[in-house]
Amino acid sequence: MTEVSPEELKNAVQDQLRCKAWFEQSVPVREIHEGQTVWDGIVHVFGLDYHGDIKRAYAWSYELPDGKRRFFVVEHTGPIDSPVAAVRAAIVAEAKAKK
């Protein structure tokens, strides 16, 4: 899997959330469901200069079969309080969208 730079992810965060963001850290995440790895990669954590109470976001991407990239940006809010929770929320949202 080809990773993108934290700078590219920062740009995605700023574009999607319309705020200033800065890189804080990278966290490896492996999500396993029923014994199968459903996601394995690096989640980048960004601080935000954002409206309201949201002060952090999680971002990552992966390469699609056609070579394009899919970017994910998830706000740190409610039950989404960690990189792992952000990945789980994105997996659930994608599964619901496919139904």
N, CA, C and O of each residue as an XYZ file, in Angstrom:
396
protein
N       0.841     -1.168      0.000
C       0.000      0.000      0.000
C       0.895      1.242      0.000
O       1.801      1.357      0.825
N       0.644      2.152     -0.908
C       1.387      3.392     -0.996
C       0.750      4.411     -0.060
O      -0.450      4.673     -0.132
N       1.563      4.975      0.811
C       1.076      5.993      1.739
C       1.258      7.372      1.128
O       2.167      7.591      0.327
N       0.391      8.301      1.507
C       0.564      9.687      1.102
C       1.219     10.437      2.262
O       1.236      9.960      3.397
N       1.743     11.587      1.964
C       2.436     12.365      2.985
C       1.447     13.011      3.947
O       0.292     13.247      3.591
N       1.902     13.297      5.167
C       1.048     14.041      6.096
C       0.600     15.387      5.510
O      -0.493     15.863      5.816
N       1.436     15.992      4.676
C       1.074     17.276      4.053
C      -0.134     17.122      3.128
O      -1.026     17.970      3.129
N      -0.170     16.042      2.338
C      -1.325     15.788      1.463
C      -2.590     15.567      2.289
O      -3.664     16.055      1.938
N      -2.453     14.829      3.385
C      -3.609     14.599      4.248
C      -4.040     15.888      4.929
O      -5.236     16.136      5.086
N      -3.078     16.714      5.336
C      -3.417     18.008      5.935
C      -4.240     18.837      4.950
O      -5.223     19.472      5.333
N      -3.836     18.827      3.695
C      -4.589     19.555      2.676
C      -6.009     19.015      2.539
O      -6.954     19.787      2.375
N      -6.163     17.697      2.606
C      -7.501     17.098      2.536
C      -8.348     17.531      3.729
O      -9.526     17.850      3.569
N      -7.759     17.544      4.920
C      -8.482     17.983      6.124
C      -8.914     19.431      5.952
O     -10.076     19.764      6.186
N      -7.994     20.289      5.549
C      -8.314     21.707      5.401
C      -9.380     21.932      4.330
O     -10.259     22.776      4.505
N      -9.313     21.188      3.221
C     -10.306     21.320      2.164
C     -11.683     20.855      2.614
O     -12.684     21.526      2.364
N     -11.731     19.703      3.280
C     -13.034     19.140      3.665
C     -13.669     19.875      4.833
O     -14.885     20.063      4.857
N     -12.864     20.294      5.802
C     -13.421     20.927      6.999
C     -13.374     22.451      6.947
O     -13.928     23.120      7.819
N     -12.725     22.992      5.942
C     -12.653     24.447      5.760
C     -12.083     25.146      6.990
O     -12.673     26.082      7.529
N     -10.906     24.655      7.420
C     -10.249     25.250      8.575
C      -8.753     25.011      8.466
O      -8.294     24.250      7.614
N      -8.006     25.660      9.326
C      -6.562     25.438      9.392
C      -6.298     24.162     10.202
O      -6.937     23.916     11.225
N      -5.348     23.362      9.725
C      -5.002     22.108     10.411
C      -3.492     22.002     10.508
O      -2.762     22.574      9.698
N      -3.029     21.257     11.516
C      -1.599     20.994     11.663
C      -1.419     19.561     12.121
O      -2.212     19.020     12.892
N      -0.339     18.961     11.615
C      -0.024     17.572     11.916
C       0.387     17.426     13.379
O       1.182     18.214     13.891
N      -0.165     16.410     14.046
C       0.215     16.108     15.429
C       0.969     14.786     15.542
O       2.027     14.726     16.168
N       0.428     13.728     14.938
C       1.099     12.428     15.043
C       0.525     11.441     14.037
O      -0.534     11.663     13.452
N       1.257     10.341     13.853
C       0.811      9.219     13.024
C       0.625      8.010     13.932
O       1.447      7.745     14.809
N      -0.465      7.281     13.711
C      -0.792      6.140     14.566
C      -1.099      4.929     13.676
O      -1.987      5.003     12.827
N      -0.381      3.821     13.859
C      -0.725      2.615     13.102
C      -2.019      2.011     13.647
O      -2.217      1.920     14.858
N      -2.889      1.602     12.732
C      -4.177      1.011     13.122
C      -4.404     -0.243     12.289
O      -4.249     -0.226     11.067
N      -4.769     -1.318     12.951
C      -5.188     -2.550     12.277
C      -6.558     -2.908     12.832
O      -6.720     -3.111     14.035
N      -7.531     -2.982     11.954
C      -8.890     -3.323     12.374
C      -9.212     -4.725     11.867
O      -9.141     -5.003     10.670
N      -9.568     -5.603     12.808
C      -9.865     -7.002     12.505
C     -11.323     -7.267     12.846
O     -11.804     -6.885     13.912
N     -12.021     -7.929     11.923
C     -13.421     -8.289     12.140
C     -13.593     -9.753     11.770
O     -13.274    -10.165     10.654
N     -14.097    -10.528     12.708
C     -14.307    -11.964     12.523
C     -13.046    -12.662     12.007
O     -13.102    -13.503     11.109
N     -11.912    -12.288     12.599
C     -10.648    -12.929     12.272
C      -9.981    -12.448     11.002
O      -8.888    -12.906     10.668
N     -10.616    -11.533     10.289
C     -10.055    -11.009      9.043
C      -9.626     -9.561      9.218
O     -10.332     -8.777      9.853
N      -8.485     -9.202      8.667
C      -8.053     -7.814      8.684
C      -8.878     -7.056      7.652
O      -8.839     -7.366      6.461
N      -9.631     -6.053      8.125
C     -10.454     -5.259      7.217
C      -9.803     -3.924      6.888
O     -10.176     -3.273      5.913
N      -8.836     -3.517      7.695
C      -8.072     -2.301      7.403
C      -6.775     -2.334      8.184
O      -6.748     -2.711      9.355
N      -5.697     -1.934      7.520
C      -4.380     -1.919      8.143
C      -3.603     -0.765      7.529
O      -3.256     -0.804      6.348
N      -3.333      0.247      8.316
C      -2.619      1.401      7.779
C      -2.292      2.413      8.855
O      -2.362      2.127     10.050
N      -1.936      3.595      8.404
C      -1.548      4.682      9.289
C      -2.644      5.750      9.281
O      -3.085      6.194      8.221
N      -3.069      6.147     10.462
C      -4.012      7.260     10.613
C      -3.213      8.448     11.129
O      -2.457      8.337     12.094
N      -3.395      9.577     10.471
C      -2.704     10.807     10.863
C      -3.663     11.658     11.670
O      -4.830     11.821     11.311
N      -3.156     12.196     12.760
C      -3.960     13.017     13.666
C      -3.575     14.470     13.432
O      -2.394     14.812     13.373
N      -4.592     15.322     13.300
C      -4.387     16.740     13.042
C      -5.122     17.579     14.071
O      -6.266     17.290     14.421
N      -4.460     18.615     14.550
C      -5.116     19.620     15.357
C      -5.847     20.568     14.431
O      -5.451     20.747     13.280
N      -6.926     21.185     14.933
C      -7.757     22.053     14.096
C      -7.970     23.417     14.729
O      -8.119     23.544     15.944
N      -7.980     24.417     13.889
C      -8.465     25.743     14.253
C      -9.846     25.815     13.619
O     -10.007     26.329     12.512
N     -10.839     25.296     14.330
C     -12.150     24.978     13.765
C     -13.231     25.609     14.619
O     -13.033     25.866     15.807
N     -14.365     25.855     14.007
C     -15.500     26.373     14.756
C     -16.035     25.312     15.723
O     -15.853     24.115     15.501
N     -16.684     25.753     16.777
C     -17.251     24.808     17.728
C     -16.199     24.163     18.608
O     -15.112     24.705     18.806
N     -16.541     22.992     19.135
C     -15.688     22.303     20.100
C     -14.727     21.296     19.477
O     -13.921     20.702     20.193
N     -14.791     21.092     18.181
C     -13.968     20.069     17.551
C     -12.563     20.619     17.343
O     -12.363     21.588     16.610
N     -11.596     19.989     17.997
C     -10.212     20.470     17.970
C      -9.246     19.483     17.328
O      -8.039     19.721     17.299
N      -9.782     18.360     16.808
C      -8.911     17.326     16.256
C      -9.654     16.588     15.136
O     -10.880     16.479     15.146
N      -8.882     16.089     14.179
C      -9.442     15.253     13.113
C      -8.449     14.142     12.797
O      -7.254     14.260     13.064
N      -8.966     13.069     12.226
C      -8.174     11.911     11.833
C      -8.272     11.782     10.317
O      -9.346     11.968      9.745
N      -7.159     11.465      9.669
C      -7.166     11.370      8.213
C      -6.275     10.241      7.729
O      -5.248      9.934      8.334
N      -6.691      9.623      6.617
C      -5.914      8.587      5.965
C      -6.446      8.448      4.547
O      -7.460      9.048      4.190
N      -5.770      7.671      3.764
C      -6.238      7.419      2.404
C      -5.822      6.016      1.994
O      -4.997      5.372      2.642
N      -6.414      5.568      0.905
C      -5.936      4.328      0.298
C      -6.121      4.413     -1.207
O      -6.927      5.191     -1.717
N      -5.355      3.593     -1.895
C      -5.392      3.591     -3.344
C      -6.503      2.672     -3.831
O      -6.622      1.530     -3.388
N      -7.314      3.188     -4.750
C      -8.384      2.409     -5.365
C      -7.816      1.566     -6.500
O      -6.713      1.836     -6.975
N      -8.549      0.557     -6.937
C      -8.043     -0.301     -8.020
C      -7.679      0.467     -9.296
O      -6.806      0.030    -10.046
N      -8.336      1.605     -9.551
C      -8.046      2.377    -10.763
C      -6.858      3.332    -10.592
O      -6.545      4.105    -11.497
N      -6.195      3.275     -9.421
C      -5.033      4.113     -9.175
C      -5.329      5.438     -8.502
O      -4.410      6.117     -8.044
N      -6.604      5.821     -8.433
C      -6.977      7.049     -7.734
C      -6.930      6.809     -6.234
O      -6.864      5.665     -5.787
N      -6.963      7.881     -5.459
C      -6.912      7.760     -3.998
C      -8.255      8.137     -3.403
O      -8.945      9.027     -3.899
N      -8.608      7.454     -2.347
C      -9.792      7.784     -1.561
C      -9.287      8.340     -0.240
O      -8.547      7.676      0.484
N      -9.699      9.580      0.068
C      -9.276     10.236      1.298
C     -10.409     10.189      2.308
O     -11.578     10.363      1.963
N     -10.045      9.952      3.559
C     -10.991      9.958      4.665
C     -10.573     11.029      5.655
O      -9.400     11.130      6.014
N     -11.528     11.821      6.091
C     -11.322     12.809      7.146
C     -12.471     12.630      8.123
O     -13.636     12.755      7.747
N     -12.148     12.338      9.376
C     -13.162     12.084     10.401
C     -12.890     13.003     11.578
O     -11.779     13.045     12.107
N     -13.913     13.736     11.981
C     -13.786     14.653     13.121
C     -13.766     13.890     14.442
O     -14.445     12.874     14.592
N     -12.990     14.384     15.389
C     -12.943     13.858     16.757
C     -14.152     14.439     17.487
O     -14.121     15.574     17.963
N     -15.210     13.643     17.566
C     -16.435     14.112     18.195
C     -17.260     12.925     18.698
O     -17.250     11.855     18.089
N     -17.964     13.117     19.797
C     -18.808     12.053     20.348
C     -18.009     10.791     20.603
O     -16.959     10.833     21.245
N     -18.510      9.652     20.097
C     -17.807      8.387     20.347
C     -16.529      8.235     19.522
O     -15.753      7.308     19.753
N     -16.307      9.119     18.580
C     -15.087      9.051     17.767
C     -14.015      9.840     18.502
O     -13.864     11.049     18.323
N     -13.271      9.110     19.342
C     -12.312      9.743     20.250
C     -10.888      9.222     20.091
O     -10.033      9.460     20.944
N     -10.635      8.499     18.975
C      -9.307      7.940     18.750
C      -9.171      7.576     17.271
O     -10.170      7.511     16.556
N      -7.954      7.340     16.814
C      -7.771      6.882     15.439
C      -8.510      5.571     15.150
O      -9.082      5.408     14.072
N      -8.501      4.648     16.097
C      -9.197      3.369     15.913
C     -10.695      3.596     15.751
O     -11.319      3.014     14.864
N     -11.272      4.437     16.600
C     -12.704      4.728     16.509
C     -13.041      5.408     15.183
O     -14.110      5.167     14.621
N     -12.150      6.246     14.680
C     -12.385      6.911     13.396
C     -12.424      5.891     12.256
O     -13.295      5.958     11.388
N     -11.482      4.950     12.261
C     -11.463      3.912     11.234
C     -12.727      3.061     11.325
O     -13.352      2.770     10.305
N     -13.100      2.668     12.514
C     -14.322      1.858     12.683
C     -15.543      2.595     12.167
O     -16.380      1.999     11.489
N     -15.662      3.885     12.475
C     -16.804      4.676     12.017
C     -16.838      4.747     10.491
O     -17.907      4.659      9.887
N     -15.675      4.904      9.872
C     -15.622      4.968      8.412
C     -16.001      3.626      7.783
O     -16.694      3.594      6.766
N     -15.558      2.534      8.373
C     -15.900      1.201      7.866
C     -17.408      0.985      7.948
O     -18.019      0.504      6.994
N     -18.002      1.333      9.066
C     -19.452      1.192      9.253
C     -20.202      2.055      8.240
O     -21.160      1.599      7.616
N     -19.760      3.308      8.080
C     -20.435      4.216      7.127
C     -20.359      3.678      5.697
O     -21.333      3.755      4.950
N     -19.210      3.140      5.324
C     -19.076      2.584      3.967
C     -19.966      1.356      3.785
O     -20.580      1.183      2.732
N     -20.036      0.505      4.808
C     -20.880     -0.689      4.725
C     -22.343     -0.300      4.587
O     -23.071     -0.914      3.809
N     -22.784      0.706      5.325
C     -24.175      1.180      5.235
C     -24.461      1.774      3.858
O     -25.546      1.586      3.308
N     -23.485      2.490      3.306
C     -23.667      3.124      1.995
C     -23.786      2.090      0.885
O     -24.433      2.352     -0.130
N     -23.176      0.923      1.055
C     -23.234     -0.127      0.038
C     -24.553     -0.872      0.037
O     -24.891     -1.534     -0.944
N     -25.311     -0.770      1.138
C     -26.585     -1.503      1.240
C     -27.694     -0.786      0.522
O     -28.829     -1.261      0.507
